[in-house]
Amino acid sequence: MRRGWWRRNGVAVAVITVSVPGLIWLLGGVILTERLANEPAVTLVDAGDSTQLAGYRFTLTASDTFDPRDPEGETRPVGAELVAAILSVEPIAGEAQEDASCTATLTAPGPERLRRTWERLGSPGDYLYRLADDTKSACVLDGTAFEYELVFLAPTGTYDVASIDLTLDGERTIHRLQLEQ
């Protein structure tokens, strides 16, 4: 009786034994391919070097950390520091797009190839940081040169491993500018 069962079902068992691992392998490949296709391209830019974006040359000219303390010595918040950076933005003759904008975030390595990100502070004055008079705090590309000043509130020690990710709004390429050490 057992021999009859194998004779009737042997082909089905063999098909299942081969097709289930094959299907798992195929689905894993599709998921991995989709994940890789959705990751944006990253251009690494060393400290002091420039990168081009939308017909503009972006150069990190200064970066540093600041302890957000008020005159009485009270720290707000505990375990955080201000990370500030200034980018020089210059239009390239004949290439500069107008009516474009860009976004900058502070990023640092995180667990499992992920990156931690911090958005630019909208009002750094809340932490007693004053923007320079001749800088802009928004990246609006209108064909003119300007200094773009960025301020982030991040955990203490982030500066040593952080970089600034710069993207043109609506595009997927990230220009990762290394901070000065």
C-alpha positions in Angstrom: 0.0 0.0 0.0 2.8 2.4 0.8 4.4 1.6 -2.6 1.2 2.6 -4.3 1.0 6.0 -2.5 4.6 6.9 -3.6 3.7 5.8 -7.2 0.6 8.0 -7.3 2.1 11.1 -5.4 5.9 10.9 -6.1 5.7 13.4 -9.0 3.7 15.9 -6.9 6.1 15.6 -4.0 9.1 16.2 -6.3 7.4 19.2 -7.9 6.7 20.7 -4.5 10.2 20.0 -3.2 11.7 21.8 -6.2 9.2 24.6 -6.7 8.7 25.9 -3.2 12.5 26.8 -2.7 12.6 28.2 -6.2 9.6 30.4 -5.6 11.1 31.7 -2.3 14.3 32.4 -4.2 12.5 34.2 -7.0 10.4 36.4 -4.6 13.5 37.3 -2.6 15.2 38.4 -5.8 12.2 40.5 -6.8 12.1 42.2 -3.4 15.8 42.9 -3.4 15.7 44.2 -6.9 12.9 46.6 -6.1 14.7 47.8 -2.9 17.9 48.5 -4.9 15.9 50.3 -7.6 14.3 52.6 -5.1 17.5 53.6 -3.4 18.7 57.0 -4.6 22.2 57.4 -6.1 24.7 59.0 -3.7 27.6 61.3 -4.8 30.2 61.6 -2.0 31.9 65.0 -1.8 35.0 65.4 0.4 35.3 68.3 2.7 36.5 71.4 0.8 35.4 70.0 -2.6 32.5 71.2 -4.7 29.6 69.5 -6.3 27.3 70.6 -9.1 23.5 70.5 -8.8 21.0 72.2 -11.2 23.7 74.3 -12.7 25.0 75.6 -9.4 28.3 74.9 -7.6 27.9 74.0 -3.9 30.9 74.2 -1.6 31.0 73.6 2.1 33.0 76.6 3.3 32.6 76.2 7.1 31.1 73.8 9.7 31.3 73.4 13.4 29.4 72.6 16.6 28.0 74.9 19.2 26.8 74.2 22.7 23.3 75.5 23.0 23.6 77.3 26.4 21.9 80.4 27.6 23.8 83.1 29.6 22.7 81.4 32.9 24.4 78.2 31.7 21.3 76.2 31.3 21.6 73.6 28.5 18.6 73.0 26.3 18.2 70.1 25.6 20.5 67.8 27.6 22.8 65.7 25.4 22.5 67.8 22.2 24.6 70.3 20.3 24.0 72.6 17.4 25.7 71.6 14.2 26.1 74.6 11.8 27.4 74.7 8.3 27.7 77.3 5.5 27.5 76.4 1.9 28.6 78.7 -0.9 26.2 78.5 -3.8 27.4 79.9 -7.1 25.5 79.7 -10.4 27.5 78.2 -13.4 27.2 80.5 -16.4 24.7 79.2 -18.9 23.7 76.2 -16.8 21.9 77.6 -13.8 18.3 76.7 -13.5 16.0 79.3 -12.0 12.9 78.7 -9.9 14.4 75.6 -8.3 15.0 74.7 -4.7 17.0 72.3 -2.7 16.8 70.5 0.6 19.6 69.8 3.1 19.6 67.4 6.0 22.2 66.3 8.5 22.8 62.6 8.3 24.9 60.0 10.1 25.4 56.3 9.9 22.8 54.3 11.7 22.1 50.6 12.3 21.9 48.1 9.4 23.1 50.4 6.6 20.3 52.9 7.5 21.1 56.6 8.0 19.8 58.8 10.8 18.6 62.2 9.7 18.0 65.6 11.3 16.0 68.4 9.6 17.3 72.0 9.5 16.1 74.1 12.4 13.5 76.6 11.4 14.4 79.1 14.2 17.9 78.5 15.5 17.5 81.7 17.6 15.5 79.5 20.1 18.9 78.0 20.9 20.7 81.4 21.0 22.3 80.9 17.6 22.2 83.9 15.3 22.5 83.5 11.6 25.0 85.8 9.8 23.5 88.9 8.2 24.7 88.0 4.7 23.5 84.4 4.6 20.2 82.8 3.6 18.5 80.1 5.6 16.6 78.7 2.6 17.9 77.2 -0.6 16.0 79.0 -3.3 17.9 78.9 -6.6 17.2 82.0 -8.6 20.3 82.5 -10.7 22.3 84.5 -8.0 25.2 83.5 -5.8 24.5 83.3 -2.0 25.8 81.7 1.2 23.4 79.1 2.6 23.5 78.7 6.4 22.2 75.5 8.0 21.7 74.8 11.6 20.7 71.4 13.1 20.1 70.2 16.6 21.6 66.7 16.9 22.9 64.4 19.7 26.3 65.3 21.1 29.1 63.6 19.2 27.2 63.4 15.9 29.4 65.9 14.2 32.4 63.6 13.9 30.5 61.1 11.7 27.9 63.3 10.1 27.6 64.7 6.6 25.1 67.0 4.9 22.8 65.4 2.3 21.9 67.9 -0.4 19.1 67.1 -2.9 17.4 69.1 -5.6 13.7 69.1 -4.9 12.0 66.5 -7.1 15.2 64.6 -7.9 16.6 61.4 -6.3 20.3 61.9 -6.4 21.9 62.8 -3.0 25.1 64.9 -2.8 26.7 63.9 0.5 29.1 66.6 1.7 31.5 65.6 4.4 31.8 68.1 7.3 35.2 69.7 8.1 37.2 67.8 10.8 
